[in-house]
């Protein structure tokens, strides 16, 4: 196996369209109780060719780096912080390639609000 000497680059289309706020879709508080109280609204920011995820509450409140996982799957990212096991996130994109939402590996789906 080839050893990687530099981090994977974020796909330019993902880098351009992922930043923004992400909210849980309706129907509402009973359906979305756990993700709403563990994380709340998510915000993704771009800085220097990288993406950072912050949450209203919980483990990402202070921000966490998003790392691309696979050169052949530009929507697939790992989010790790403080030596914890990573959480995997997949961006949802429309036909034009713009990010419209994200899915978290605990089966949570957020929709992009801004």
VOZA-286369 format. One record per residue: residue number from 1; residue in one letter; x, y, z of N, C-alpha, C in turn. Coordinates in nm, 4 decimals. Example, Ala and Ser with C-alpha at 12.3 -4.5 7.8 and 13.67 -1.06 7.14 Angstrom:
  seq  type        nu        nv        nw       cau       cav       caw        cu        cv        cw
    1     a    1.3190   -0.5690    0.7800    1.2300   -0.4500    0.7800    1.3200   -0.3300    0.7800
    2     s    1.2850   -0.2250    0.7080    1.3670   -0.1060    0.7140    1.2900    0.0030    0.7870
This chain:
  seq  type        nu        nv        nw       cau       cav       caw        cu        cv        cw
    1     x    0.0828   -0.1191    0.0000    0.0000    0.0000    0.0000    0.0872    0.1253    0.0000
    2     x    0.0416    0.2225   -0.0769    0.1146    0.3477   -0.0863    0.0876    0.4330    0.0368
    3     x    0.1955    0.4846    0.0964    0.1796    0.5684    0.2139    0.1567    0.7124    0.1701
    4     x    0.0580    0.7766    0.2277    0.0236    0.9133    0.1924    0.1124    1.0084    0.2719
    5     x    0.1747    1.1038    0.2027    0.2622    1.1993    0.2699    0.1944    1.3335    0.2951
    6     x    0.0830    1.3604    0.2298    0.0114    1.4854    0.2530   -0.1371    1.4557    0.2706
    7     x   -0.2082    1.5431    0.3416   -0.3518    1.5189    0.3607   -0.4281    1.5299    0.2295
    8     x   -0.5425    1.4641    0.2249   -0.6276    1.4731    0.1063   -0.6839    1.6137    0.0941
    9     x   -0.6954    1.6603   -0.0266   -0.7542    1.7919   -0.0510   -0.9057    1.7803   -0.0533
   10     x   -0.9715    1.8838   -0.0065   -1.1173    1.8901   -0.0131   -1.1557    1.9222   -0.1568
   11     x   -1.2529    1.8479   -0.2101   -1.3035    1.8712   -0.3441   -1.3464    2.0176   -0.3581
   12     x   -1.3047    2.0875   -0.4653   -1.3379    2.2297   -0.4806   -1.4875    2.2600   -0.4759
   13     x   -1.5703    2.1744   -0.5340   -1.7158    2.1981   -0.5314   -1.7711    2.1832   -0.3897
   14     x   -1.7193    2.0889   -0.3149   -1.7622    2.0718   -0.1756   -1.7140    2.1910   -0.0933
   15     x   -1.5896    2.2309   -0.1112   -1.5336    2.3444   -0.0380   -1.6128    2.4724   -0.0641
   16     x   -1.6592    2.4901   -0.1862   -1.7324    2.6116   -0.2230   -1.8767    2.6121   -0.1737
   17     x   -1.9402    2.4942   -0.1643   -2.0842    2.4922   -0.1354   -2.1213    2.4335    0.0006
   18     x   -2.0281    2.3719    0.0722   -2.0605    2.3124    0.2026   -2.0779    2.4141    0.3141
   19     x   -2.0012    2.5240    0.3180   -2.0174    2.6172    0.4300   -2.1605    2.6695    0.4427
   20     x   -2.2049    2.6769    0.5682   -2.3389    2.7250    0.5975   -2.3922    2.6599    0.7231
   21     x   -2.5188    2.6841    0.7522   -2.5846    2.6248    0.8676   -2.6712    2.5082    0.8237
   22     x   -2.6771    2.4062    0.9094   -2.7531    2.2853    0.8819   -2.8496    2.2610    0.9969
   23     x   -2.9754    2.2338    0.9620   -3.0811    2.2111    1.0597   -3.1425    2.0743    1.0397
   24     x   -3.1992    2.0216    1.1454   -3.2728    1.8963    1.1349   -3.4038    1.9218    1.0626
   25     x   -3.4417    1.8318    0.9728   -3.5695    1.8511    0.9026   -3.6874    1.8232    0.9945
   26     x   -3.7995    1.8688    0.9558   -3.9227    1.8378    1.0291   -3.9515    1.6900    1.0046
   27     x   -4.0264    1.6200    1.0838   -4.1482    1.6658    1.1450   -4.1321    1.7327    1.2801
   28     x   -4.0275    1.7082    1.3577   -4.0228    1.7871    1.4781   -3.9516    1.7292    1.5968
   29     x   -3.9844    1.7846    1.7166   -3.9079    1.7578    1.8368   -3.9117    1.6134    1.8863
   30     x   -4.0168    1.5409    1.8646   -4.0188    1.4014    1.9104   -3.9347    1.3125    1.8201
   31     x   -3.9430    1.3339    1.6900   -3.8665    1.2551    1.5948   -3.7175    1.2853    1.6049
   32     x   -3.6825    1.4112    1.6254   -3.5433    1.4549    1.6241   -3.4892    1.4866    1.7630
   33     x   -3.5459    1.4301    1.8679   -3.5097    1.4687    2.0042   -3.3607    1.4484    2.0329
   34     x   -3.3081    1.3305    2.0068   -3.1677    1.3049    2.0423   -3.0693    1.3920    1.9658
   35     x   -3.0742    1.3975    1.8335   -2.9780    1.4853    1.7659   -2.9986    1.6333    1.7988
   36     x   -3.1218    1.6733    1.8211   -3.1489    1.8138    1.8523   -3.0909    1.8524    1.9879
   37     x   -3.0940    1.7609    2.0847   -3.0417    1.7925    2.2177   -2.8944    1.7594    2.2327
   38     x   -2.8397    1.6715    2.1496   -2.6961    1.6384    2.1560   -2.6113    1.7363    2.0775
   39     x   -2.6609    1.7827    1.9615   -2.5809    1.8680    1.8737   -2.6483    2.0008    1.8417
   40     x   -2.7769    1.9976    1.8117   -2.8457    2.1183    1.7695   -2.8051    2.1592    1.6290
   41     x   -2.8155    2.2872    1.6015   -2.7794    2.3404    1.4699   -2.6294    2.3199    1.4469
   42     x   -2.5939    2.2783    1.3249   -2.4539    2.2606    1.2865   -2.4128    2.3732    1.1928
   43     x   -2.2870    2.4134    1.2025   -2.2315    2.5143    1.1128   -2.1011    2.4613    1.0555
   44     x   -2.0869    2.4740    0.9252   -1.9625    2.4358    0.8579   -1.9010    2.5621    0.8001
   45     x   -1.7713    2.5785    0.8253   -1.6974    2.6936    0.7746   -1.5769    2.6449    0.6950
   46     x   -1.5401    2.7227    0.5933   -1.4206    2.6940    0.5134   -1.3121    2.7929    0.5535
   47     x   -1.1899    2.7404    0.5661   -1.0776    2.8265    0.6006   -0.9498    2.7653    0.5457
   48     x   -0.8879    2.8343    0.4524   -0.7599    2.7884    0.3999   -0.7657    2.6534    0.3307
   49     x   -0.8756    2.6235    0.2620   -0.8862    2.4970    0.1902   -0.9321    2.3804    0.2759
   50     x   -0.9723    2.4075    0.4005   -1.0194    2.3026    0.4911   -1.1589    2.3384    0.5418
   51     x   -1.2287    2.2378    0.5947   -1.3622    2.2576    0.6510   -1.3593    2.2313    0.8008
   52     x   -1.4357    2.3129    0.8747   -1.4494    2.2966    1.0192   -1.5978    2.2885    1.0525
   53     x   -1.6317    2.1973    1.1420   -1.7693    2.1762    1.1854   -1.7838    2.2227    1.3296
   54     x   -1.8851    2.3040    1.3568   -1.9184    2.3391    1.4948   -2.0658    2.3099    1.5176
   55     x   -2.0983    2.2786    1.6423   -2.2360    2.2469    1.6810   -2.2801    2.3427    1.7905
   56     x   -2.4088    2.3581    1.8015   -2.4627    2.4442    1.9075   -2.4313    2.3858    2.0451
   57     x   -2.4363    2.2544    2.0578   -2.4075    2.1858    2.1836   -2.3208    2.0641    2.1564
   58     x   -2.2691    2.0050    2.2623   -2.2045    1.8750    2.2528   -2.0586    1.8765    2.2125
   59     x   -2.0146    1.7630    2.1611   -1.8728    1.7382    2.1389   -1.8081    1.8285    2.0350
   60     x   -1.8847    1.8908    1.9472   -1.8271    1.9786    1.8442   -1.8525    2.1259    1.8724
   61     x   -1.8923    2.1586    1.9947   -1.9245    2.2978    2.0279   -1.8048    2.3901    2.0052
   62     x   -1.6846    2.3417    2.0296   -1.5652    2.4247    2.0120   -1.5057    2.4111    1.8722
   63     x   -1.5674    2.3307    1.7879   -1.5200    2.3132    1.6504   -1.4356    2.1883    1.6345
   64     x   -1.4447    2.1281    1.5182   -1.3680    2.0077    1.4862   -1.3359    2.0074    1.3375
   65     x   -1.2154    1.9656    1.3052   -1.1725    1.9589    1.1660   -1.2433    1.8456    1.0935
   66     x   -1.2782    1.8703    0.9680   -1.3379    1.7683    0.8823   -1.2298    1.7229    0.7849
   67     x   -1.2039    1.5927    0.7819   -1.0972    1.5379    0.6989   -1.1550    1.4487    0.5901
   68     x   -1.1246    1.4773    0.4625   -1.1714    1.3874    0.3559   -1.1155    1.2470    0.3774
   69     x   -1.1987    1.1460    0.3543   -1.1582    1.0072    0.3791   -1.1139    0.9316    0.2551
   70     x   -1.1662    0.9681    0.1386   -1.1463    0.8850    0.0202   -1.1377    0.9735   -0.1038
   71     x   -1.0276    0.9619   -0.1774   -1.0105    1.0412   -0.2993   -1.1195    1.0126   -0.4024
   72     x   -1.1765    0.8924   -0.3998   -1.2798    0.8541   -0.4963   -1.4211    0.8872   -0.4499
   73     x   -1.4346    0.9389   -0.3283   -1.5651    0.9741   -0.2734   -1.5528    1.1102   -0.2048
   74     x   -1.5605    1.2193   -0.2809   -1.5333    1.3523   -0.2248   -1.6349    1.4010   -0.1226
   75     x   -1.7465    1.3296   -0.1055   -1.8479    1.3693   -0.0074   -1.8251    1.3076    0.1301
   76     x   -1.7316    1.2137    0.1434   -1.7149    1.1338    0.2653   -1.6036    1.1923    0.3527
   77     x   -1.6385    1.2328    0.4768   -1.5454    1.2979    0.5681   -1.5451    1.2310    0.7050
   78     x   -1.4344    1.2452    0.7754   -1.4239    1.2043    0.9156   -1.4125    1.3309    0.9993
   79     x   -1.4760    1.3281    1.1141   -1.4653    1.4379    1.2096   -1.4146    1.3763    1.3390
   80     x   -1.2957    1.4176    1.3804   -1.2424    1.3651    1.5055   -1.1888    1.4800    1.5887
   81     x   -1.1911    1.4587    1.7196   -1.1514    1.5643    1.8110   -1.1049    1.5015    1.9408
   82     x   -0.9967    1.5533    1.9949   -0.9476    1.5130    2.1263   -0.9235    1.3633    2.1393
   83     x   -0.8750    1.2992    2.0335   -0.8430    1.1570    2.0398   -0.9630    1.0641    2.0424
   84     x   -1.0824    1.1160    2.0240   -1.2021    1.0317    2.0211   -1.2095    0.9570    1.8891
   85     x   -1.2867    0.8495    1.8879   -1.3113    0.7801    1.7622   -1.3803    0.8761    1.6668
   86     x   -1.3454    0.8697    1.5386   -1.4071    0.9640    1.4446   -1.5551    0.9347    1.4217
   87     x   -1.6254    1.0399    1.3869   -1.7623    1.0313    1.3385   -1.7543    1.0538    1.1886
   88     x   -1.8305    0.9789    1.1126   -1.8262    0.9921    0.9672   -1.9473    1.0693    0.9180
   89     x   -1.9209    1.1601    0.8247   -2.0239    1.2449    0.7669   -2.0154    1.2357    0.6155
   90     x   -2.1303    1.2279    0.5530   -2.1386    1.2302    0.4074   -2.2229    1.3498    0.3661
   91     x   -2.1687    1.4297    0.2757   -2.2448    1.5415    0.2219   -2.3420    1.4908    0.1173
   92     x   -2.4589    1.5516    0.1136   -2.5603    1.5240    0.0119   -2.5504    1.6374   -0.0893
   93     x   -2.5408    1.6021   -0.2186   -2.5294    1.7052   -0.3218   -2.6404    1.6907   -0.4244
   94     x   -2.6744    1.8029   -0.4868   -2.7757    1.8010   -0.5922   -2.7101    1.7677   -0.7264
   95     x   -2.7903    1.7685   -0.8315   -2.7411    1.7307   -0.9640   -2.6297    1.8229   -1.0133
   96     x   -2.6281    1.9477   -0.9676   -2.5246    2.0437   -1.0085   -2.3977    2.0306   -0.9248
   97     x   -2.4001    1.9475   -0.8215   -2.2830    1.9266   -0.7370   -2.2789    2.0124   -0.6123
   98     x   -2.3817    2.0948   -0.5894   -2.3859    2.1802   -0.4705   -2.4329    2.0995   -0.3491
   99     x   -2.3732    2.1252   -0.2343   -2.4110    2.0573   -0.1109   -2.5465    2.1081   -0.0653
  100     x   -2.6375    2.0132   -0.0361   -2.7723    2.0481    0.0088   -2.8043    1.9916    0.1470
  101     x   -2.7166    1.9100    0.2025   -2.7399    1.8513    0.3332   -2.6237    1.7638    0.3723
  102     x   -2.6391    1.6985    0.4859   -2.5363    1.6037    0.5302   -2.6006    1.4919    0.6094
  103     x   -2.5324    1.3793    0.6098   -2.5765    1.2631    0.6875   -2.4640    1.2242    0.7812
  104     x   -2.5014    1.2005    0.9061   -2.4043    1.1619    1.0083   -2.4183    1.0123    1.0313
  105     x   -2.3080    0.9468    1.0667   -2.3088    0.8004    1.0745   -2.4027    0.7420    1.1792
  106     x   -2.4616    0.8237    1.2638   -2.5614    0.7704    1.3572   -2.7030    0.7819    1.2996
  107     x   -2.7113    0.7870    1.1661   -2.8366    0.7888    1.0912   -2.9131    0.9199    1.1042
  108     x   -2.8424    1.0287    1.1277   -2.9033    1.1594    1.1348   -2.8865    1.2319    1.0036
  109     x   -2.9920    1.2982    0.9567   -2.9876    1.3744    0.8326   -3.0199    1.5200    0.8634
  110     x   -2.9291    1.6085    0.8261   -2.9487    1.7517    0.8381   -2.9682    1.8113    0.6992
  111     x   -3.0476    1.9169    0.6905   -3.0645    1.9899    0.5655   -2.9955    2.1248    0.5777
  112     x   -2.9323    2.1666    0.4678   -2.8653    2.2951    0.4675   -2.9694    2.4058    0.4687
  113     x   -2.9516    2.5020    0.5601   -3.0475    2.6110    0.5745   -2.9983    2.7383    0.5072
  114     x   -2.8676    2.7598    0.5050   -2.8123    2.8816    0.4428   -2.6979    2.8456    0.3515
